[in-house]
Amino acid sequence: MKSADETAIAILSWLASEPELMSRFLALSGTDIGSLRQAAGDPGFLGGLVAFLMEHEPTLMAFCAGTGTPPEDVVRAHQALSGPADFADG
């Protein structure tokens, strides 16, 4: 089982091989390709990476299939980096 940070970095590495998804993530996050290395050290950015996958199940499943990562690892990383979902707010 990977740590939350390791899972997030694995997501970033996978996105780098998926240009359309990477472009979409960069646009949504407001990050440019030149600042990715620095951003990768920010827990908020890592949480955003994991949330990006969690918000679109087909992308989540493509990542899991492409990297051999169990979906549960992504869920754990999401909880660790973003905190548990508060369904009472909705």
N, CA, C and O atoms as a MOPAC input file, in Angstrom:
PM7 MOZYME 1SCF
protein

 N      0.84500 1    -1.18300 1     0.00000 1
 C      0.00000 1     0.00000 1     0.00000 1
 C      0.89300 1     1.25100 1     0.00000 1
 O      1.81000 1     1.37800 1     0.81200 1
 N      0.60600 1     2.14900 1    -0.91300 1
 C      1.37500 1     3.38700 1    -1.02200 1
 C      0.85900 1     4.41600 1    -0.01400 1
 O     -0.29100 1     4.35800 1     0.42300 1
 N      1.73500 1     5.35700 1     0.34500 1
 C      1.29300 1     6.48000 1     1.16200 1
 C      0.45000 1     7.41000 1     0.28900 1
 O      0.44900 1     7.29300 1    -0.93700 1
 N     -0.25500 1     8.32100 1     0.92400 1
 C     -1.07800 1     9.27300 1     0.18400 1
 C     -0.22500 1    10.09400 1    -0.78300 1
 O     -0.61300 1    10.30500 1    -1.93100 1
 N      0.93200 1    10.55300 1    -0.32000 1
 C      1.82000 1    11.33800 1    -1.18600 1
 C      2.31100 1    10.51400 1    -2.36600 1
 O      2.35400 1    11.00400 1    -3.49500 1
 N      2.68200 1     9.25500 1    -2.10700 1
 C      3.14800 1     8.39200 1    -3.19700 1
 C      2.04800 1     8.15700 1    -4.22700 1
 O      2.31100 1     8.13500 1    -5.42900 1
 N      0.82000 1     7.98300 1    -3.75200 1
 C     -0.30300 1     7.79100 1    -4.67600 1
 C     -0.51300 1     9.05000 1    -5.51300 1
 O     -0.72500 1     8.96200 1    -6.72200 1
 N     -0.45500 1    10.21400 1    -4.88100 1
 C     -0.63600 1    11.47000 1    -5.61700 1
 C      0.46100 1    11.66400 1    -6.66100 1
 O      0.18000 1    12.09800 1    -7.77800 1
 N      1.70100 1    11.34900 1    -6.31100 1
 C      2.80500 1    11.48200 1    -7.26600 1
 C      2.62400 1    10.48000 1    -8.41100 1
 O      2.94100 1    10.78600 1    -9.56000 1
 N      2.11500 1     9.28900 1    -8.09700 1
 C      1.84200 1     8.30400 1    -9.15000 1
 C      0.76300 1     8.83300 1   -10.10100 1
 O      0.83200 1     8.61200 1   -11.31000 1
 N     -0.21800 1     9.52100 1    -9.55600 1
 C     -1.26300 1    10.13300 1   -10.39500 1
 C     -0.64300 1    11.18000 1   -11.30600 1
 O     -0.94900 1    11.22700 1   -12.49800 1
 N      0.22700 1    12.02100 1   -10.75400 1
 C      0.88600 1    13.05100 1   -11.55600 1
 C      1.71200 1    12.41900 1   -12.67500 1
 O      1.67600 1    12.88600 1   -13.81400 1
 N      2.44500 1    11.37200 1   -12.35900 1
 C      3.24800 1    10.68200 1   -13.37300 1
 C      2.37000 1    10.09700 1   -14.46500 1
 O      2.69600 1    10.18500 1   -15.64900 1
 N      1.25400 1     9.49900 1   -14.06300 1
 C      0.33200 1     8.92300 1   -15.03500 1
 C     -0.27900 1    10.01300 1   -15.91100 1
 O     -0.38900 1     9.85100 1   -17.12700 1
 N     -0.68000 1    11.13600 1   -15.28300 1
 C     -1.25400 1    12.23900 1   -16.05600 1
 C     -0.26500 1    12.75900 1   -17.09900 1
 O     -0.66600 1    13.18900 1   -18.18000 1
 N      1.02200 1    12.71800 1   -16.77500 1
 C      2.04200 1    13.19000 1   -17.71400 1
 C      2.02800 1    12.36900 1   -19.00600 1
 O      2.45000 1    12.84800 1   -20.05800 1
 N      1.54000 1    11.13200 1   -18.91900 1
 C      1.45700 1    10.29100 1   -20.11800 1
 C      0.09300 1    10.38500 1   -20.80400 1
 O     -0.16300 1     9.69500 1   -21.79000 1
 N     -0.77100 1    11.23700 1   -20.27800 1
 C     -2.12400 1    11.43500 1   -20.81300 1
 C     -2.30900 1    12.92600 1   -21.11000 1
 O     -2.89900 1    13.63900 1   -20.29900 1
 N     -1.81500 1    13.41400 1   -22.26100 1
 C     -1.79400 1    14.85800 1   -22.52600 1
 C     -3.14300 1    15.56800 1   -22.38700 1
 O     -3.19600 1    16.67900 1   -21.86000 1
 N     -4.22000 1    14.95500 1   -22.84600 1
 C     -5.52700 1    15.61700 1   -22.73500 1
 C     -5.93500 1    15.80000 1   -21.28000 1
 O     -6.40000 1    16.87000 1   -20.88800 1
 N     -5.75700 1    14.75100 1   -20.48500 1
 C     -6.10400 1    14.83900 1   -19.06000 1
 C     -5.18500 1    15.80800 1   -18.33300 1
 O     -5.63500 1    16.56300 1   -17.47100 1
 N     -3.89900 1    15.79300 1   -18.67400 1
 C     -2.95700 1    16.70800 1   -18.03800 1
 C     -3.33500 1    18.14900 1   -18.33900 1
 O     -3.30700 1    18.99800 1   -17.44700 1
 N     -3.68700 1    18.42900 1   -19.57800 1
 C     -4.09500 1    19.78800 1   -19.94500 1
 C     -5.33400 1    20.20800 1   -19.16600 1
 O     -5.43500 1    21.33800 1   -18.68900 1
 N     -6.26500 1    19.28300 1   -19.04900 1
 C     -7.49600 1    19.58600 1   -18.30400 1
 C     -7.18100 1    19.85100 1   -16.83600 1
 O     -7.68600 1    20.81100 1   -16.25400 1
 N     -6.34900 1    19.00200 1   -16.23800 1
 C     -5.98500 1    19.20200 1   -14.83800 1
 C     -5.28500 1    20.54000 1   -14.64000 1
 O     -5.60300 1    21.27700 1   -13.70600 1
 N     -4.33300 1    20.85700 1   -15.51400 1
 C     -3.60800 1    22.12800 1   -15.38700 1
 C     -4.56300 1    23.30600 1   -15.49900 1
 O     -4.44000 1    24.27700 1   -14.75300 1
 N     -5.50900 1    23.23000 1   -16.41800 1
 C     -6.47800 1    24.31200 1   -16.57900 1
 C     -7.34400 1    24.45300 1   -15.32800 1
 O     -7.59300 1    25.56600 1   -14.86500 1
 N     -7.79200 1    23.34600 1   -14.79300 1
 C     -8.64900 1    23.39000 1   -13.60300 1
 C     -7.89300 1    23.84100 1   -12.35600 1
 O     -8.45400 1    24.51600 1   -11.49400 1
 N     -6.62700 1    23.46700 1   -12.26600 1
 C     -5.84700 1    23.78800 1   -11.06600 1
 C     -5.19700 1    25.16900 1   -11.13500 1
 O     -4.76700 1    25.70900 1   -10.11600 1
 N     -5.12800 1    25.73700 1   -12.34300 1
 C     -4.46600 1    27.02900 1   -12.48900 1
 C     -2.95100 1    26.92700 1   -12.41600 1
 O     -2.26500 1    27.93200 1   -12.23000 1
 N     -2.43500 1    25.72800 1   -12.56000 1
 C     -0.99300 1    25.48600 1   -12.51700 1
 C     -0.47800 1    25.37200 1   -13.94500 1
 O     -1.17600 1    24.87400 1   -14.82800 1
 N      0.74300 1    25.83500 1   -14.16700 1
 C      1.32100 1    25.64700 1   -15.49800 1
 C      2.39100 1    24.56800 1   -15.41300 1
 O      2.88200 1    24.23000 1   -14.33600 1
 N      2.73400 1    24.04500 1   -16.56400 1
 C      3.65500 1    22.90800 1   -16.64200 1
 C      5.00300 1    23.23200 1   -15.99300 1
 O      5.65100 1    22.34800 1   -15.43200 1
 N      5.42200 1    24.48600 1   -16.06900 1
 C      6.71100 1    24.88000 1   -15.51200 1
 C      6.77000 1    24.87900 1   -13.99700 1
 O      7.85600 1    24.81500 1   -13.42200 1
 N      5.61700 1    24.94900 1   -13.34100 1
 C      5.62400 1    24.99100 1   -11.87700 1
 C      5.17900 1    23.67700 1   -11.23700 1
 O      4.95000 1    23.61800 1   -10.02900 1
 N      5.05900 1    22.63000 1   -12.04400 1
 C      4.60900 1    21.34100 1   -11.50400 1
 C      5.54800 1    20.78300 1   -10.44500 1
 O      5.10000 1    20.28200 1    -9.41400 1
 N      6.84600 1    20.86800 1   -10.69700 1
 C      7.81000 1    20.28900 1    -9.74400 1
 C      7.67500 1    20.95300 1    -8.37800 1
 O      7.66500 1    20.27300 1    -7.35200 1
 N      7.57300 1    22.26400 1    -8.36400 1
 C      7.42300 1    22.98300 1    -7.09700 1
 C      6.06500 1    22.68200 1    -6.47100 1
 O      5.97300 1    22.46900 1    -5.26200 1
 N      5.00900 1    22.66200 1    -7.28700 1
 C      3.66000 1    22.41400 1    -6.78300 1
 C      3.53700 1    21.02000 1    -6.17200 1
 O      2.76300 1    20.81800 1    -5.23600 1
 N      4.29500 1    20.06200 1    -6.69500 1
 C      4.20600 1    18.68300 1    -6.21400 1
 C      4.61000 1    18.55000 1    -4.74800 1
 O      4.32000 1    17.52900 1    -4.12400 1
 N      5.26300 1    19.54700 1    -4.19400 1
 C      5.61900 1    19.52800 1    -2.77800 1
 C      4.54200 1    20.10800 1    -1.88300 1
 O      4.68800 1    20.11300 1    -0.66000 1
 N      3.47000 1    20.59400 1    -2.47000 1
 C      2.39000 1    21.24100 1    -1.72100 1
 C      1.26900 1    20.23800 1    -1.45500 1
 O      0.68000 1    19.70800 1    -2.39700 1
 N      0.96700 1    19.97300 1    -0.18100 1
 C     -0.10300 1    19.01300 1     0.11800 1
 C     -1.45000 1    19.38600 1    -0.51500 1
 O     -2.21400 1    18.49900 1    -0.89500 1
 N     -1.74400 1    20.66800 1    -0.63200 1
 C     -2.99600 1    21.09100 1    -1.25900 1
 C     -3.04100 1    20.71200 1    -2.73200 1
 O     -4.08400 1    20.30600 1    -3.24400 1
 N     -1.91000 1    20.84700 1    -3.40700 1
 C     -1.82000 1    20.46300 1    -4.81500 1
 C     -1.98600 1    18.95600 1    -4.95400 1
 O     -2.69900 1    18.48400 1    -5.84000 1
 N     -1.32700 1    18.20300 1    -4.07800 1
 C     -1.44700 1    16.74300 1    -4.12100 1
 C     -2.89100 1    16.31700 1    -3.87400 1
 O     -3.39400 1    15.39700 1    -4.52000 1
 N     -3.54900 1    16.99100 1    -2.93700 1
 C     -4.95500 1    16.70700 1    -2.69000 1
 C     -5.80500 1    16.99400 1    -3.91700 1
 O     -6.75200 1    16.26500 1    -4.21000 1
 N     -5.46000 1    18.06200 1    -4.63300 1
 C     -6.17900 1    18.40300 1    -5.86300 1
 C     -5.99200 1    17.36200 1    -6.94200 1
 O     -6.92100 1    17.07100 1    -7.69500 1
 N     -4.79500 1    16.79400 1    -7.02600 1
 C     -4.53200 1    15.71400 1    -7.98900 1
 C     -5.44300 1    14.52400 1    -7.73100 1
 O     -6.06500 1    13.98800 1    -8.64800 1
 N     -5.50900 1    14.12200 1    -6.46800 1
 C     -6.32700 1    12.96800 1    -6.11000 1
 C     -7.80500 1    13.29000 1    -6.32200 1
 O     -8.55500 1    12.45400 1    -6.82600 1
 N     -8.22300 1    14.49100 1    -5.94200 1
 C     -9.62500 1    14.89000 1    -6.12800 1
 C     -9.99700 1    14.89100 1    -7.60600 1
 O    -11.11500 1    14.51800 1    -7.96400 1
 N     -9.07100 1    15.30600 1    -8.46400 1
 C     -9.31100 1    15.30300 1    -9.91000 1
 C     -9.70900 1    13.90600 1   -10.37300 1
 O    -10.64100 1    13.75700 1   -11.16300 1
 N     -9.01500 1    12.88900 1    -9.89100 1
 C     -9.35300 1    11.51400 1   -10.25800 1
 C    -10.66600 1    11.08400 1    -9.62100 1
 O    -11.49400 1    10.44500 1   -10.27100 1
 N    -10.85800 1    11.42900 1    -8.36400 1
 C    -12.05000 1    10.99200 1    -7.63400 1
 C    -13.33500 1    11.57700 1    -8.22300 1
 O    -14.41200 1    11.00400 1    -8.05800 1
 N    -13.22500 1    12.69800 1    -8.90000 1
 C    -14.40500 1    13.36400 1    -9.44100 1
 C    -14.85800 1    12.78700 1   -10.77500 1
 O    -15.90700 1    13.17900 1   -11.28500 1
 N    -14.09200 1    11.86500 1   -11.35000 1
 C    -14.46700 1    11.29000 1   -12.64700 1
 C    -14.09600 1     9.81500 1   -12.64700 1
 O    -12.94300 1     9.45400 1   -12.88000 1
 N    -15.08900 1     8.96200 1   -12.38300 1
 C    -14.82200 1     7.53400 1   -12.21600 1
 C    -14.11400 1     6.88700 1   -13.40300 1
 O    -13.21500 1     6.07500 1   -13.18400 1
 N    -14.47600 1     7.20600 1   -14.66400 1
 C    -13.72800 1     6.58000 1   -15.76900 1
 C    -12.23500 1     6.91100 1   -15.74400 1
 O    -11.40700 1     6.06300 1   -16.07800 1
 N    -11.88900 1     8.13200 1   -15.35100 1
 C    -10.47700 1     8.50900 1   -15.25600 1
 C     -9.82300 1     7.77600 1   -14.09100 1
 O     -8.69200 1     7.30400 1   -14.20700 1
 N    -10.52500 1     7.68200 1   -12.98200 1
 C    -10.02500 1     6.93500 1   -11.82600 1
 C     -9.73600 1     5.48800 1   -12.21300 1
 O     -8.67300 1     4.95300 1   -11.89700 1
 N    -10.68700 1     4.86200 1   -12.89700 1
 C    -10.51600 1     3.45900 1   -13.26300 1
 C     -9.40100 1     3.27700 1   -14.30100 1
 O     -8.69100 1     2.27200 1   -14.28200 1
 N     -9.25200 1     4.24900 1   -15.20100 1
 C     -8.16100 1     4.18000 1   -16.18600 1
 C     -6.81000 1     4.27800 1   -15.48200 1
 O     -5.87300 1     3.56000 1   -15.83200 1
 N     -6.70800 1     5.15900 1   -14.49800 1
 C     -5.47000 1     5.27500 1   -13.72300 1
 C     -5.17800 1     3.96100 1   -13.00200 1
 O     -4.05900 1     3.45000 1   -13.06100 1
 N     -6.17800 1     3.42200 1   -12.32800 1
 C     -5.98200 1     2.18100 1   -11.56500 1
 C     -5.56200 1     1.03700 1   -12.48000 1
 O     -4.65100 1     0.27500 1   -12.15700 1
 N     -6.23000 1     0.92200 1   -13.62200 1
 C     -5.89000 1    -0.14700 1   -14.56800 1
 C     -4.49500 1     0.06400 1   -15.15400 1
 O     -3.73800 1    -0.89200 1   -15.32300 1
 N     -4.15900 1     1.30300 1   -15.45900 1
 C     -2.87700 1     1.59200 1   -16.09500 1
 C     -1.67800 1     1.47500 1   -15.18000 1
 O     -0.55400 1     1.27000 1   -15.63700 1
 N     -1.92200 1     1.60700 1   -13.87600 1
 C     -0.79700 1     1.59600 1   -12.93200 1
 C     -0.83800 1     0.42600 1   -11.95800 1
 O      0.09400 1     0.24100 1   -11.17600 1
 N     -1.90500 1    -0.36300 1   -11.99600 1
 C     -2.03500 1    -1.46300 1   -11.05300 1
 C     -2.30900 1    -1.00500 1    -9.63500 1
 O     -2.03500 1    -1.73000 1    -8.67900 1
 N     -2.84800 1     0.19400 1    -9.49400 1
 C     -3.15300 1     0.74800 1    -8.17900 1
 C     -4.58100 1     0.36600 1    -7.78800 1
 O     -5.51000 1     0.61400 1    -8.55600 1
 N     -4.77100 1    -0.22400 1    -6.62800 1
 C     -6.13800 1    -0.52700 1    -6.19300 1
 C     -6.91300 1     0.77400 1    -5.96300 1
 O     -6.36400 1     1.72500 1    -5.40500 1
 N     -8.17300 1     0.82900 1    -6.38400 1
 C     -8.97700 1     2.04500 1    -6.15400 1
 C     -9.00500 1     2.45700 1    -4.67700 1
 O     -9.10100 1     3.64300 1    -4.36100 1
 N     -8.92300 1     1.48900 1    -3.79600 1
 C     -8.94100 1     1.78600 1    -2.36000 1
 C     -7.75500 1     2.66700 1    -1.96100 1
 O     -7.87700 1     3.49700 1    -1.06100 1
 N     -6.61100 1     2.49000 1    -2.62600 1
 C     -5.44600 1     3.33800 1    -2.33300 1
 C     -5.74200 1     4.79000 1    -2.68400 1
 O     -5.33200 1     5.70500 1    -1.96900 1
 N     -6.45400 1     4.99700 1    -3.78500 1
 C     -6.80100 1     6.36200 1    -4.19700 1
 C     -7.79700 1     6.96000 1    -3.20200 1
 O     -7.68500 1     8.13100 1    -2.84100 1
 N     -8.75400 1     6.17300 1    -2.76500 1
 C     -9.72900 1     6.65000 1    -1.77800 1
 C     -9.02000 1     7.03000 1    -0.48200 1
 O     -9.30700 1     8.07600 1     0.10000 1
 N     -8.08900 1     6.17700 1    -0.02500 1
 C     -7.33800 1     6.48500 1     1.20600 1
 C     -6.51400 1     7.76100 1     1.03500 1
 O     -6.45800 1     8.59600 1     1.93800 1
 N     -5.87900 1     7.90800 1    -0.12300 1
 C     -5.08500 1     9.11900 1    -0.37900 1
 C     -5.99000 1    10.34800 1    -0.38000 1
 O     -5.62100 1    11.39700 1     0.14800 1
 N     -7.16600 1    10.21400 1    -0.97000 1
 C     -8.11400 1    11.33100 1    -1.00400 1
 C     -8.52800 1    11.72400 1     0.40900 1
 O     -8.58300 1    12.91100 1     0.73100 1
 N     -8.81700 1    10.74300 1     1.24900 1
 C     -9.19500 1    11.03300 1     2.63300 1
 C     -8.05100 1    11.67100 1     3.39900 1
 O     -8.26600 1    12.59200 1     4.18700 1
 N     -6.83700 1    11.18800 1     3.17200 1
 C     -5.67800 1    11.70900 1     3.89400 1
 C     -5.32800 1    13.13000 1     3.45600 1
 O     -4.95700 1    13.96200 1     4.28400 1
 N     -5.44500 1    13.40900 1     2.16900 1
 C     -5.00800 1    14.71800 1     1.65000 1
 C     -6.12200 1    15.75700 1     1.63000 1
 O     -5.84600 1    16.95600 1     1.66800 1
 N     -7.37300 1    15.31700 1     1.57200 1
 C     -8.48000 1    16.25700 1     1.47300 1
 C     -9.39200 1    16.23500 1     2.68800 1
 O    -10.24200 1    17.11200 1     2.84400 1
 N     -9.22300 1    15.25000 1     3.54100 1
 C    -10.10200 1    15.09700 1     4.68500 1
 C    -11.33600 1    14.31900 1     4.27400 1
 O    -11.63600 1    14.21900 1     3.08500 1
 N    -12.05100 1    13.77100 1     5.23400 1
 C    -13.23800 1    12.99900 1     4.91900 1
 C    -14.33200 1    13.89500 1     4.36300 1
 O    -14.42300 1    15.06900 1     4.72300 1
 N    -15.15100 1    13.34900 1     3.49600 1
 C    -16.26600 1    14.10700 1     2.93700 1
 C    -17.27900 1    14.38800 1     4.03100 1
 O    -17.56800 1    13.52700 1     4.86200 1
 N    -17.80900 1    15.58900 1     4.02600 1
 C    -18.83300 1    15.96000 1     4.98600 1
 C    -20.15900 1    16.03900 1     4.24800 1
 O    -20.50400 1    17.06800 1     3.66600 1
 N    -20.88900 1    14.94600 1     4.28100 1
 C    -22.13000 1    14.87100 1     3.51500 1
 C    -23.24900 1    15.68000 1     4.15800 1
 O    -24.29600 1    15.86800 1     3.53900 1
 N    -23.05600 1    16.16200 1     5.38100 1
 C    -24.07200 1    16.96900 1     6.04100 1
 C    -24.20200 1    18.34900 1     5.40400 1
 O    -25.22200 1    19.01800 1     5.57200 1
 N    -23.16300 1    18.78300 1     4.66500 1
 C    -23.19000 1    20.09600 1     4.03100 1
 C    -24.07400 1    20.14000 1     2.80200 1
 O    -24.47200 1    21.22500 1     2.37900 1
 N    -24.39600 1    18.98800 1     2.21200 1
 C    -25.09100 1    18.96100 1     0.94500 1
 C    -26.54700 1    18.91200 1     1.08500 1
 O    -27.26300 1    18.88500 1     0.08400 1

